[in-house]
Amino acid sequence: MYCTSCGNQMMQGAEFCPSCGVKTNNKEEKAFNVEDRNSFGFNILSFFIPIVGLILYFVFKEKTPIKAKGVLTWGIIGFVVNLILLI
Ligand SMILES: [Zn+2]
């Protein structure tokens, strides 16, 4: 990784740049990931209404990829189950 301020190469996961001392955004990224986990409610919703799961996937994928993957997976399972029940 490189410093966003001076372009100096830094150690992976460094909190401050050793060259110019500017704070890196490592901590902010970690704070985002706290909320990134599978949501039971959204997964159930995606299972019963797959199209909602697909929409939620595109809404979540930027900031919470784990949650997004969960709703997408359950949306696909729900879609397949609905298809089987229709046949
Ligand atoms: Zn720097």
PDB file of the backbone (N, CA, C, O) and the ligand in Angstrom, with CONECT records:
HET     ZN  A 101       1
ATOM      1  N   MET A   1       0.835  -1.209   0.000  1.00  0.00           N
ATOM      2  CA  MET A   1       0.000   0.000   0.000  1.00  0.00           C
ATOM      3  C   MET A   1       0.873   1.265   0.000  1.00  0.00           C
ATOM      4  O   MET A   1       2.025   1.238   0.434  1.00  0.00           O
ATOM      5  N   TYR A   2       0.316   2.345  -0.483  1.00  0.00           N
ATOM      6  CA  TYR A   2       1.059   3.600  -0.577  1.00  0.00           C
ATOM      7  C   TYR A   2       0.330   4.720   0.165  1.00  0.00           C
ATOM      8  O   TYR A   2      -0.897   4.720   0.258  1.00  0.00           O
ATOM      9  N   CYS A   3       1.101   5.670   0.689  1.00  0.00           N
ATOM     10  CA  CYS A   3       0.524   6.818   1.391  1.00  0.00           C
ATOM     11  C   CYS A   3      -0.288   7.665   0.409  1.00  0.00           C
ATOM     12  O   CYS A   3       0.163   7.945  -0.701  1.00  0.00           O
ATOM     13  N   THR A   4      -1.491   8.068   0.830  1.00  0.00           N
ATOM     14  CA  THR A   4      -2.349   8.880  -0.040  1.00  0.00           C
ATOM     15  C   THR A   4      -1.879  10.331  -0.081  1.00  0.00           C
ATOM     16  O   THR A   4      -2.282  11.095  -0.958  1.00  0.00           O
ATOM     17  N   SER A   5      -1.013  10.711   0.886  1.00  0.00           N
ATOM     18  CA  SER A   5      -0.541  12.086   0.981  1.00  0.00           C
ATOM     19  C   SER A   5       0.771  12.310   0.230  1.00  0.00           C
ATOM     20  O   SER A   5       0.877  13.225  -0.588  1.00  0.00           O
ATOM     21  N   CYS A   6       1.794  11.449   0.519  1.00  0.00           N
ATOM     22  CA  CYS A   6       3.114  11.660  -0.082  1.00  0.00           C
ATOM     23  C   CYS A   6       3.514  10.568  -1.076  1.00  0.00           C
ATOM     24  O   CYS A   6       4.511  10.709  -1.784  1.00  0.00           O
ATOM     25  N   GLY A   7       2.736   9.476  -1.133  1.00  0.00           N
ATOM     26  CA  GLY A   7       3.028   8.408  -2.083  1.00  0.00           C
ATOM     27  C   GLY A   7       4.107   7.446  -1.631  1.00  0.00           C
ATOM     28  O   GLY A   7       4.522   6.573  -2.393  1.00  0.00           O
ATOM     29  N   ASN A   8       4.571   7.597  -0.383  1.00  0.00           N
ATOM     30  CA  ASN A   8       5.587   6.711   0.167  1.00  0.00           C
ATOM     31  C   ASN A   8       5.013   5.313   0.391  1.00  0.00           C
ATOM     32  O   ASN A   8       3.864   5.164   0.809  1.00  0.00           O
ATOM     33  N   GLN A   9       5.829   4.285   0.106  1.00  0.00           N
ATOM     34  CA  GLN A   9       5.360   2.919   0.328  1.00  0.00           C
ATOM     35  C   GLN A   9       5.358   2.601   1.825  1.00  0.00           C
ATOM     36  O   GLN A   9       6.327   2.884   2.528  1.00  0.00           O
ATOM     37  N   MET A  10       4.249   2.005   2.309  1.00  0.00           N
ATOM     38  CA  MET A  10       4.109   1.709   3.734  1.00  0.00           C
ATOM     39  C   MET A  10       3.871   0.227   3.947  1.00  0.00           C
ATOM     40  O   MET A  10       3.549  -0.520   3.023  1.00  0.00           O
ATOM     41  N   MET A  11       4.043  -0.176   5.218  1.00  0.00           N
ATOM     42  CA  MET A  11       3.734  -1.557   5.577  1.00  0.00           C
ATOM     43  C   MET A  11       2.222  -1.775   5.532  1.00  0.00           C
ATOM     44  O   MET A  11       1.450  -0.871   5.851  1.00  0.00           O
ATOM     45  N   GLN A  12       1.807  -2.972   5.136  1.00  0.00           N
ATOM     46  CA  GLN A  12       0.386  -3.307   5.078  1.00  0.00           C
ATOM     47  C   GLN A  12      -0.243  -3.161   6.466  1.00  0.00           C
ATOM     48  O   GLN A  12       0.278  -3.703   7.441  1.00  0.00           O
ATOM     49  N   GLY A  13      -1.333  -2.449   6.558  1.00  0.00           N
ATOM     50  CA  GLY A  13      -2.035  -2.287   7.833  1.00  0.00           C
ATOM     51  C   GLY A  13      -1.480  -1.189   8.724  1.00  0.00           C
ATOM     52  O   GLY A  13      -1.909  -1.053   9.870  1.00  0.00           O
ATOM     53  N   ALA A  14      -0.515  -0.387   8.211  1.00  0.00           N
ATOM     54  CA  ALA A  14       0.062   0.702   9.005  1.00  0.00           C
ATOM     55  C   ALA A  14      -0.991   1.779   9.254  1.00  0.00           C
ATOM     56  O   ALA A  14      -1.794   2.101   8.378  1.00  0.00           O
ATOM     57  N   GLU A  15      -0.966   2.332  10.479  1.00  0.00           N
ATOM     58  CA  GLU A  15      -1.957   3.351  10.811  1.00  0.00           C
ATOM     59  C   GLU A  15      -1.486   4.752  10.439  1.00  0.00           C
ATOM     60  O   GLU A  15      -2.289   5.634  10.137  1.00  0.00           O
ATOM     61  N   PHE A  16      -0.148   4.940  10.467  1.00  0.00           N
ATOM     62  CA  PHE A  16       0.416   6.235  10.104  1.00  0.00           C
ATOM     63  C   PHE A  16       1.507   6.049   9.064  1.00  0.00           C
ATOM     64  O   PHE A  16       2.187   5.022   9.054  1.00  0.00           O
ATOM     65  N   CYS A  17       1.681   7.024   8.195  1.00  0.00           N
ATOM     66  CA  CYS A  17       2.753   6.991   7.218  1.00  0.00           C
ATOM     67  C   CYS A  17       4.073   7.282   7.921  1.00  0.00           C
ATOM     68  O   CYS A  17       4.177   8.294   8.614  1.00  0.00           O
ATOM     69  N   PRO A  18       5.096   6.420   7.765  1.00  0.00           N
ATOM     70  CA  PRO A  18       6.387   6.645   8.437  1.00  0.00           C
ATOM     71  C   PRO A  18       7.149   7.836   7.869  1.00  0.00           C
ATOM     72  O   PRO A  18       8.054   8.357   8.521  1.00  0.00           O
ATOM     73  N   SER A  19       6.798   8.272   6.666  1.00  0.00           N
ATOM     74  CA  SER A  19       7.503   9.372   6.014  1.00  0.00           C
ATOM     75  C   SER A  19       6.936  10.737   6.382  1.00  0.00           C
ATOM     76  O   SER A  19       7.678  11.616   6.820  1.00  0.00           O
ATOM     77  N   CYS A  20       5.634  10.923   6.210  1.00  0.00           N
ATOM     78  CA  CYS A  20       5.030  12.237   6.464  1.00  0.00           C
ATOM     79  C   CYS A  20       4.125  12.245   7.695  1.00  0.00           C
ATOM     80  O   CYS A  20       3.704  13.313   8.137  1.00  0.00           O
ATOM     81  N   GLY A  21       3.818  11.069   8.258  1.00  0.00           N
ATOM     82  CA  GLY A  21       3.042  11.005   9.495  1.00  0.00           C
ATOM     83  C   GLY A  21       1.540  11.143   9.327  1.00  0.00           C
ATOM     84  O   GLY A  21       0.810  11.242  10.313  1.00  0.00           O
ATOM     85  N   VAL A  22       1.078  11.149   8.097  1.00  0.00           N
ATOM     86  CA  VAL A  22      -0.356  11.299   7.873  1.00  0.00           C
ATOM     87  C   VAL A  22      -1.082  10.002   8.273  1.00  0.00           C
ATOM     88  O   VAL A  22      -0.563   8.899   8.099  1.00  0.00           O
ATOM     89  N   LYS A  23      -2.292  10.170   8.811  1.00  0.00           N
ATOM     90  CA  LYS A  23      -3.077   9.019   9.252  1.00  0.00           C
ATOM     91  C   LYS A  23      -3.671   8.309   8.032  1.00  0.00           C
ATOM     92  O   LYS A  23      -4.219   8.955   7.139  1.00  0.00           O
ATOM     93  N   THR A  24      -3.564   6.996   7.998  1.00  0.00           N
ATOM     94  CA  THR A  24      -4.160   6.239   6.895  1.00  0.00           C
ATOM     95  C   THR A  24      -5.617   5.938   7.231  1.00  0.00           C
ATOM     96  O   THR A  24      -6.045   6.123   8.370  1.00  0.00           O
ATOM     97  N   ASN A  25      -6.379   5.472   6.239  1.00  0.00           N
ATOM     98  CA  ASN A  25      -7.803   5.205   6.486  1.00  0.00           C
ATOM     99  C   ASN A  25      -8.076   3.744   6.866  1.00  0.00           C
ATOM    100  O   ASN A  25      -9.186   3.245   6.683  1.00  0.00           O
ATOM    101  N   ASN A  26      -7.055   3.069   7.395  1.00  0.00           N
ATOM    102  CA  ASN A  26      -7.226   1.667   7.787  1.00  0.00           C
ATOM    103  C   ASN A  26      -8.331   1.463   8.823  1.00  0.00           C
ATOM    104  O   ASN A  26      -9.133   0.535   8.718  1.00  0.00           O
ATOM    105  N   LYS A  27      -8.358   2.344   9.822  1.00  0.00           N
ATOM    106  CA  LYS A  27      -9.327   2.196  10.917  1.00  0.00           C
ATOM    107  C   LYS A  27     -10.751   2.398  10.435  1.00  0.00           C
ATOM    108  O   LYS A  27     -11.663   1.703  10.884  1.00  0.00           O
ATOM    109  N   GLU A  28     -10.952   3.341   9.528  1.00  0.00           N
ATOM    110  CA  GLU A  28     -12.293   3.611   9.016  1.00  0.00           C
ATOM    111  C   GLU A  28     -12.841   2.411   8.262  1.00  0.00           C
ATOM    112  O   GLU A  28     -14.024   2.087   8.360  1.00  0.00           O
ATOM    113  N   GLU A  29     -11.958   1.751   7.502  1.00  0.00           N
ATOM    114  CA  GLU A  29     -12.368   0.557   6.771  1.00  0.00           C
ATOM    115  C   GLU A  29     -12.796  -0.549   7.726  1.00  0.00           C
ATOM    116  O   GLU A  29     -13.746  -1.285   7.460  1.00  0.00           O
ATOM    117  N   LYS A  30     -12.075  -0.654   8.850  1.00  0.00           N
ATOM    118  CA  LYS A  30     -12.411  -1.676   9.851  1.00  0.00           C
ATOM    119  C   LYS A  30     -13.777  -1.376  10.465  1.00  0.00           C
ATOM    120  O   LYS A  30     -14.566  -2.293  10.694  1.00  0.00           O
ATOM    121  N   ALA A  31     -14.061  -0.105  10.732  1.00  0.00           N
ATOM    122  CA  ALA A  31     -15.335   0.300  11.330  1.00  0.00           C
ATOM    123  C   ALA A  31     -16.496  -0.086  10.413  1.00  0.00           C
ATOM    124  O   ALA A  31     -17.565  -0.480  10.881  1.00  0.00           O
ATOM    125  N   PHE A  32     -16.274   0.031   9.118  1.00  0.00           N
ATOM    126  CA  PHE A  32     -17.289  -0.354   8.140  1.00  0.00           C
ATOM    127  C   PHE A  32     -17.595  -1.843   8.240  1.00  0.00           C
ATOM    128  O   PHE A  32     -18.750  -2.263   8.175  1.00  0.00           O
ATOM    129  N   ASN A  33     -16.529  -2.637   8.401  1.00  0.00           N
ATOM    130  CA  ASN A  33     -16.669  -4.085   8.385  1.00  0.00           C
ATOM    131  C   ASN A  33     -17.378  -4.652   9.616  1.00  0.00           C
ATOM    132  O   ASN A  33     -17.822  -5.800   9.604  1.00  0.00           O
ATOM    133  N   VAL A  34     -17.484  -3.848  10.677  1.00  0.00           N
ATOM    134  CA  VAL A  34     -18.186  -4.302  11.883  1.00  0.00           C
ATOM    135  C   VAL A  34     -19.634  -4.653  11.541  1.00  0.00           C
ATOM    136  O   VAL A  34     -20.195  -5.614  12.068  1.00  0.00           O
ATOM    137  N   GLU A  35     -20.220  -3.864  10.655  1.00  0.00           N
ATOM    138  CA  GLU A  35     -21.616  -4.076  10.274  1.00  0.00           C
ATOM    139  C   GLU A  35     -21.756  -5.108   9.164  1.00  0.00           C
ATOM    140  O   GLU A  35     -22.868  -5.475   8.784  1.00  0.00           O
ATOM    141  N   ASP A  36     -20.625  -5.572   8.647  1.00  0.00           N
ATOM    142  CA  ASP A  36     -20.669  -6.483   7.505  1.00  0.00           C
ATOM    143  C   ASP A  36     -20.748  -7.941   7.952  1.00  0.00           C
ATOM    144  O   ASP A  36     -19.729  -8.619   8.090  1.00  0.00           O
ATOM    145  N   ARG A  37     -21.941  -8.398   8.167  1.00  0.00           N
ATOM    146  CA  ARG A  37     -22.158  -9.814   8.493  1.00  0.00           C
ATOM    147  C   ARG A  37     -23.533 -10.205   7.956  1.00  0.00           C
ATOM    148  O   ARG A  37     -24.361  -9.358   7.622  1.00  0.00           O
ATOM    149  N   ASN A  38     -23.739 -11.490   7.888  1.00  0.00           N
ATOM    150  CA  ASN A  38     -25.001 -11.975   7.365  1.00  0.00           C
ATOM    151  C   ASN A  38     -26.167 -11.497   8.225  1.00  0.00           C
ATOM    152  O   ASN A  38     -26.131 -11.590   9.452  1.00  0.00           O
ATOM    153  N   SER A  39     -27.191 -10.989   7.564  1.00  0.00           N
ATOM    154  CA  SER A  39     -28.386 -10.531   8.263  1.00  0.00           C
ATOM    155  C   SER A  39     -29.485 -11.574   8.090  1.00  0.00           C
ATOM    156  O   SER A  39     -29.931 -11.838   6.974  1.00  0.00           O
ATOM    157  N   PHE A  40     -29.912 -12.159   9.193  1.00  0.00           N
ATOM    158  CA  PHE A  40     -30.924 -13.224   9.158  1.00  0.00           C
ATOM    159  C   PHE A  40     -32.222 -12.711   8.524  1.00  0.00           C
ATOM    160  O   PHE A  40     -32.805 -13.376   7.669  1.00  0.00           O
ATOM    161  N   GLY A  41     -32.663 -11.538   8.945  1.00  0.00           N
ATOM    162  CA  GLY A  41     -33.917 -10.969   8.436  1.00  0.00           C
ATOM    163  C   GLY A  41     -33.884 -10.756   6.932  1.00  0.00           C
ATOM    164  O   GLY A  41     -34.817 -11.129   6.221  1.00  0.00           O
ATOM    165  N   PHE A  42     -32.792 -10.148   6.449  1.00  0.00           N
ATOM    166  CA  PHE A  42     -32.667  -9.887   5.012  1.00  0.00           C
ATOM    167  C   PHE A  42     -32.535 -11.188   4.219  1.00  0.00           C
ATOM    168  O   PHE A  42     -33.027 -11.284   3.095  1.00  0.00           O
ATOM    169  N   ASN A  43     -31.868 -12.190   4.806  1.00  0.00           N
ATOM    170  CA  ASN A  43     -31.716 -13.475   4.128  1.00  0.00           C
ATOM    171  C   ASN A  43     -33.069 -14.159   3.948  1.00  0.00           C
ATOM    172  O   ASN A  43     -33.351 -14.714   2.886  1.00  0.00           O
ATOM    173  N   ILE A  44     -33.900 -14.119   4.980  1.00  0.00           N
ATOM    174  CA  ILE A  44     -35.248 -14.710   4.920  1.00  0.00           C
ATOM    175  C   ILE A  44     -36.086 -13.977   3.872  1.00  0.00           C
ATOM    176  O   ILE A  44     -36.795 -14.598   3.079  1.00  0.00           O
ATOM    177  N   LEU A  45     -35.992 -12.647   3.884  1.00  0.00           N
ATOM    178  CA  LEU A  45     -36.733 -11.819   2.927  1.00  0.00           C
ATOM    179  C   LEU A  45     -36.321 -12.167   1.496  1.00  0.00           C
ATOM    180  O   LEU A  45     -37.169 -12.275   0.610  1.00  0.00           O
ATOM    181  N   SER A  46     -35.013 -12.342   1.275  1.00  0.00           N
ATOM    182  CA  SER A  46     -34.502 -12.694  -0.047  1.00  0.00           C
ATOM    183  C   SER A  46     -34.946 -14.083  -0.475  1.00  0.00           C
ATOM    184  O   SER A  46     -35.162 -14.347  -1.658  1.00  0.00           O
ATOM    185  N   PHE A  47     -35.077 -14.968   0.509  1.00  0.00           N
ATOM    186  CA  PHE A  47     -35.492 -16.338   0.226  1.00  0.00           C
ATOM    187  C   PHE A  47     -36.931 -16.363  -0.295  1.00  0.00           C
ATOM    188  O   PHE A  47     -37.235 -17.064  -1.260  1.00  0.00           O
ATOM    189  N   PHE A  48     -37.818 -15.590   0.352  1.00  0.00           N
ATOM    190  CA  PHE A  48     -39.227 -15.595  -0.045  1.00  0.00           C
ATOM    191  C   PHE A  48     -39.500 -14.688  -1.240  1.00  0.00           C
ATOM    192  O   PHE A  48     -40.392 -14.964  -2.043  1.00  0.00           O
ATOM    193  N   ILE A  49     -38.723 -13.591  -1.358  1.00  0.00           N
ATOM    194  CA  ILE A  49     -38.897 -12.668  -2.483  1.00  0.00           C
ATOM    195  C   ILE A  49     -37.518 -12.468  -3.149  1.00  0.00           C
ATOM    196  O   ILE A  49     -36.821 -11.498  -2.854  1.00  0.00           O
ATOM    197  N   PRO A  50     -37.129 -13.401  -4.056  1.00  0.00           N
ATOM    198  CA  PRO A  50     -35.782 -13.361  -4.662  1.00  0.00           C
ATOM    199  C   PRO A  50     -35.428 -12.034  -5.329  1.00  0.00           C
ATOM    200  O   PRO A  50     -34.265 -11.631  -5.309  1.00  0.00           O
ATOM    201  N   ILE A  51     -36.398 -11.357  -5.912  1.00  0.00           N
ATOM    202  CA  ILE A  51     -36.112 -10.081  -6.595  1.00  0.00           C
ATOM    203  C   ILE A  51     -35.643  -9.022  -5.587  1.00  0.00           C
ATOM    204  O   ILE A  51     -34.815  -8.172  -5.915  1.00  0.00           O
ATOM    205  N   VAL A  52     -36.176  -9.080  -4.363  1.00  0.00           N
ATOM    206  CA  VAL A  52     -35.741  -8.162  -3.294  1.00  0.00           C
ATOM    207  C   VAL A  52     -34.290  -8.475  -2.925  1.00  0.00           C
ATOM    208  O   VAL A  52     -33.490  -7.571  -2.685  1.00  0.00           O
ATOM    209  N   GLY A  53     -33.960  -9.783  -2.884  1.00  0.00           N
ATOM    210  CA  GLY A  53     -32.592 -10.207  -2.603  1.00  0.00           C
ATOM    211  C   GLY A  53     -31.616  -9.658  -3.614  1.00  0.00           C
ATOM    212  O   GLY A  53     -30.510  -9.242  -3.269  1.00  0.00           O
ATOM    213  N   LEU A  54     -32.036  -9.660  -4.876  1.00  0.00           N
ATOM    214  CA  LEU A  54     -31.187  -9.151  -5.955  1.00  0.00           C
ATOM    215  C   LEU A  54     -30.964  -7.649  -5.808  1.00  0.00           C
ATOM    216  O   LEU A  54     -29.851  -7.158  -5.995  1.00  0.00           O
ATOM    217  N   ILE A  55     -32.028  -6.925  -5.472  1.00  0.00           N
ATOM    218  CA  ILE A  55     -31.927  -5.476  -5.279  1.00  0.00           C
ATOM    219  C   ILE A  55     -31.025  -5.182  -4.075  1.00  0.00           C
ATOM    220  O   ILE A  55     -30.151  -4.317  -4.137  1.00  0.00           O
ATOM    221  N   LEU A  56     -31.253  -5.926  -2.966  1.00  0.00           N
ATOM    222  CA  LEU A  56     -30.446  -5.737  -1.755  1.00  0.00           C
ATOM    223  C   LEU A  56     -28.971  -6.032  -2.018  1.00  0.00           C
ATOM    224  O   LEU A  56     -28.091  -5.383  -1.454  1.00  0.00           O
ATOM    225  N   TYR A  57     -28.709  -7.019  -2.881  1.00  0.00           N
ATOM    226  CA  TYR A  57     -27.329  -7.363  -3.228  1.00  0.00           C
ATOM    227  C   TYR A  57     -26.614  -6.152  -3.816  1.00  0.00           C
ATOM    228  O   TYR A  57     -25.488  -5.837  -3.432  1.00  0.00           O
ATOM    229  N   PHE A  58     -27.284  -5.474  -4.756  1.00  0.00           N
ATOM    230  CA  PHE A  58     -26.665  -4.304  -5.388  1.00  0.00           C
ATOM    231  C   PHE A  58     -26.552  -3.127  -4.428  1.00  0.00           C
ATOM    232  O   PHE A  58     -25.655  -2.295  -4.564  1.00  0.00           O
ATOM    233  N   VAL A  59     -27.468  -3.057  -3.446  1.00  0.00           N
ATOM    234  CA  VAL A  59     -27.422  -1.987  -2.445  1.00  0.00           C
ATOM    235  C   VAL A  59     -26.264  -2.224  -1.465  1.00  0.00           C
ATOM    236  O   VAL A  59     -25.558  -1.287  -1.091  1.00  0.00           O
ATOM    237  N   PHE A  60     -26.075  -3.496  -1.050  1.00  0.00           N
ATOM    238  CA  PHE A  60     -25.093  -3.826  -0.008  1.00  0.00           C
ATOM    239  C   PHE A  60     -23.679  -4.051  -0.516  1.00  0.00           C
ATOM    240  O   PHE A  60     -22.721  -3.875   0.236  1.00  0.00           O
ATOM    241  N   LYS A  61     -23.528  -4.443  -1.794  1.00  0.00           N
ATOM    242  CA  LYS A  61     -22.232  -4.960  -2.240  1.00  0.00           C
ATOM    243  C   LYS A  61     -21.063  -3.970  -2.117  1.00  0.00           C
ATOM    244  O   LYS A  61     -19.913  -4.393  -1.997  1.00  0.00           O
ATOM    245  N   GLU A  62     -21.343  -2.659  -2.146  1.00  0.00           N
ATOM    246  CA  GLU A  62     -20.271  -1.667  -2.047  1.00  0.00           C
ATOM    247  C   GLU A  62     -19.640  -1.638  -0.652  1.00  0.00           C
ATOM    248  O   GLU A  62     -18.418  -1.694  -0.511  1.00  0.00           O
ATOM    249  N   LYS A  63     -20.491  -1.551   0.376  1.00  0.00           N
ATOM    250  CA  LYS A  63     -19.976  -1.348   1.733  1.00  0.00           C
ATOM    251  C   LYS A  63     -19.978  -2.610   2.577  1.00  0.00           C
ATOM    252  O   LYS A  63     -19.139  -2.755   3.465  1.00  0.00           O
ATOM    253  N   THR A  64     -20.900  -3.524   2.320  1.00  0.00           N
ATOM    254  CA  THR A  64     -20.968  -4.750   3.122  1.00  0.00           C
ATOM    255  C   THR A  64     -21.059  -5.977   2.211  1.00  0.00           C
ATOM    256  O   THR A  64     -22.130  -6.561   2.044  1.00  0.00           O
ATOM    257  N   PRO A  65     -19.897  -6.366   1.614  1.00  0.00           N
ATOM    258  CA  PRO A  65     -19.909  -7.492   0.660  1.00  0.00           C
ATOM    259  C   PRO A  65     -20.340  -8.835   1.256  1.00  0.00           C
ATOM    260  O   PRO A  65     -20.903  -9.664   0.542  1.00  0.00           O
ATOM    261  N   ILE A  66     -20.087  -9.067   2.550  1.00  0.00           N
ATOM    262  CA  ILE A  66     -20.487 -10.350   3.166  1.00  0.00           C
ATOM    263  C   ILE A  66     -22.008 -10.418   3.261  1.00  0.00           C
ATOM    264  O   ILE A  66     -22.613 -11.440   2.937  1.00  0.00           O
ATOM    265  N   LYS A  67     -22.621  -9.321   3.707  1.00  0.00           N
ATOM    266  CA  LYS A  67     -24.080  -9.250   3.805  1.00  0.00           C
ATOM    267  C   LYS A  67     -24.698  -9.389   2.411  1.00  0.00           C
ATOM    268  O   LYS A  67     -25.706 -10.072   2.229  1.00  0.00           O
ATOM    269  N   ALA A  68     -24.070  -8.725   1.429  1.00  0.00           N
ATOM    270  CA  ALA A  68     -24.552  -8.774   0.047  1.00  0.00           C
ATOM    271  C   ALA A  68     -24.524 -10.194  -0.488  1.00  0.00           C
ATOM    272  O   ALA A  68     -25.471 -10.637  -1.138  1.00  0.00           O
ATOM    273  N   LYS A  69     -23.430 -10.916  -0.215  1.00  0.00           N
ATOM    274  CA  LYS A  69     -23.301 -12.290  -0.690  1.00  0.00           C
ATOM    275  C   LYS A  69     -24.361 -13.184  -0.045  1.00  0.00           C
ATOM    276  O   LYS A  69     -24.896 -14.088  -0.687  1.00  0.00           O
ATOM    277  N   GLY A  70     -24.661 -12.921   1.238  1.00  0.00           N
ATOM    278  CA  GLY A  70     -25.680 -13.689   1.958  1.00  0.00           C
ATOM    279  C   GLY A  70     -27.052 -13.545   1.336  1.00  0.00           C
ATOM    280  O   GLY A  70     -27.740 -14.540   1.110  1.00  0.00           O
ATOM    281  N   VAL A  71     -27.461 -12.300   1.052  1.00  0.00           N
ATOM    282  CA  VAL A  71     -28.796 -12.075   0.474  1.00  0.00           C
ATOM    283  C   VAL A  71     -28.864 -12.623  -0.945  1.00  0.00           C
ATOM    284  O   VAL A  71     -29.911 -13.108  -1.373  1.00  0.00           O
ATOM    285  N   LEU A  72     -27.746 -12.549  -1.683  1.00  0.00           N
ATOM    286  CA  LEU A  72     -27.718 -13.080  -3.048  1.00  0.00           C
ATOM    287  C   LEU A  72     -27.865 -14.604  -3.027  1.00  0.00           C
ATOM    288  O   LEU A  72     -28.630 -15.181  -3.799  1.00  0.00           O
ATOM    289  N   THR A  73     -27.110 -15.241  -2.119  1.00  0.00           N
ATOM    290  CA  THR A  73     -27.171 -16.705  -1.989  1.00  0.00           C
ATOM    291  C   THR A  73     -28.598 -17.150  -1.653  1.00  0.00           C
ATOM    292  O   THR A  73     -29.133 -18.056  -2.291  1.00  0.00           O
ATOM    293  N   TRP A  74     -29.211 -16.516  -0.656  1.00  0.00           N
ATOM    294  CA  TRP A  74     -30.568 -16.884  -0.244  1.00  0.00           C
ATOM    295  C   TRP A  74     -31.597 -16.529  -1.307  1.00  0.00           C
ATOM    296  O   TRP A  74     -32.609 -17.214  -1.450  1.00  0.00           O
ATOM    297  N   GLY A  75     -31.340 -15.467  -2.048  1.00  0.00           N
ATOM    298  CA  GLY A  75     -32.221 -15.109  -3.158  1.00  0.00           C
ATOM    299  C   GLY A  75     -32.222 -16.184  -4.228  1.00  0.00           C
ATOM    300  O   GLY A  75     -33.272 -16.537  -4.766  1.00  0.00           O
ATOM    301  N   ILE A  76     -31.035 -16.703  -4.536  1.00  0.00           N
ATOM    302  CA  ILE A  76     -30.895 -17.774  -5.542  1.00  0.00           C
ATOM    303  C   ILE A  76     -31.573 -19.052  -5.037  1.00  0.00           C
ATOM    304  O   ILE A  76     -32.290 -19.713  -5.789  1.00  0.00           O
ATOM    305  N   ILE A  77     -31.349 -19.401  -3.765  1.00  0.00           N
ATOM    306  CA  ILE A  77     -31.991 -20.595  -3.179  1.00  0.00           C
ATOM    307  C   ILE A  77     -33.515 -20.436  -3.244  1.00  0.00           C
ATOM    308  O   ILE A  77     -34.229 -21.358  -3.639  1.00  0.00           O
ATOM    309  N   GLY A  78     -33.999 -19.257  -2.852  1.00  0.00           N
ATOM    310  CA  GLY A  78     -35.444 -18.987  -2.893  1.00  0.00           C
ATOM    311  C   GLY A  78     -35.995 -19.098  -4.302  1.00  0.00           C
ATOM    312  O   GLY A  78     -37.071 -19.654  -4.523  1.00  0.00           O
ATOM    313  N   PHE A  79     -35.241 -18.561  -5.255  1.00  0.00           N
ATOM    314  CA  PHE A  79     -35.657 -18.599  -6.667  1.00  0.00           C
ATOM    315  C   PHE A  79     -35.763 -20.046  -7.159  1.00  0.00           C
ATOM    316  O   PHE A  79     -36.743 -20.405  -7.813  1.00  0.00           O
ATOM    317  N   VAL A  80     -34.771 -20.871  -6.851  1.00  0.00           N
ATOM    318  CA  VAL A  80     -34.749 -22.273  -7.256  1.00  0.00           C
ATOM    319  C   VAL A  80     -35.913 -23.030  -6.618  1.00  0.00           C
ATOM    320  O   VAL A  80     -36.593 -23.812  -7.282  1.00  0.00           O
ATOM    321  N   VAL A  81     -36.136 -22.792  -5.325  1.00  0.00           N
ATOM    322  CA  VAL A  81     -37.228 -23.463  -4.604  1.00  0.00           C
ATOM    323  C   VAL A  81     -38.580 -23.077  -5.225  1.00  0.00           C
ATOM    324  O   VAL A  81     -39.440 -23.931  -5.439  1.00  0.00           O
ATOM    325  N   ASN A  82     -38.753 -21.784  -5.509  1.00  0.00           N
ATOM    326  CA  ASN A  82     -39.998 -21.311  -6.147  1.00  0.00           C
ATOM    327  C   ASN A  82     -40.206 -21.975  -7.510  1.00  0.00           C
ATOM    328  O   ASN A  82     -41.325 -22.342  -7.869  1.00  0.00           O
ATOM    329  N   LEU A  83     -39.122 -22.122  -8.258  1.00  0.00           N
ATOM    330  CA  LEU A  83     -39.158 -22.735  -9.587  1.00  0.00           C
ATOM    331  C   LEU A  83     -39.595 -24.195  -9.489  1.00  0.00           C
ATOM    332  O   LEU A  83     -40.422 -24.665 -10.270  1.00  0.00           O
ATOM    333  N   ILE A  84     -39.024 -24.899  -8.515  1.00  0.00           N
ATOM    334  CA  ILE A  84     -39.367 -26.318  -8.296  1.00  0.00           C
ATOM    335  C   ILE A  84     -40.841 -26.443  -7.913  1.00  0.00           C
ATOM    336  O   ILE A  84     -41.546 -27.326  -8.402  1.00  0.00           O
ATOM    337  N   LEU A  85     -41.297 -25.553  -7.037  1.00  0.00           N
ATOM    338  CA  LEU A  85     -42.702 -25.600  -6.587  1.00  0.00           C
ATOM    339  C   LEU A  85     -43.669 -25.299  -7.731  1.00  0.00           C
ATOM    340  O   LEU A  85     -44.780 -25.827  -7.761  1.00  0.00           O
ATOM    341  N   LEU A  86     -43.250 -24.453  -8.666  1.00  0.00           N
ATOM    342  CA  LEU A  86     -44.097 -24.115  -9.824  1.00  0.00           C
ATOM    343  C   LEU A  86     -44.224 -25.304 -10.779  1.00  0.00           C
ATOM    344  O   LEU A  86     -45.268 -25.513 -11.397  1.00  0.00           O
ATOM    345  N   ILE A  87     -43.142 -26.077 -10.888  1.00  0.00           N
ATOM    346  CA  ILE A  87     -43.168 -27.252 -11.766  1.00  0.00           C
ATOM    347  C   ILE A  87     -43.894 -28.371 -11.020  1.00  0.00           C
ATOM    348  O   ILE A  87     -44.046 -29.471 -11.553  1.00  0.00           O
TER     349      ILE A  87
HETATM  350 ZN    ZN A 101       3.111   9.930   3.658  1.00  0.00          ZN2+
END
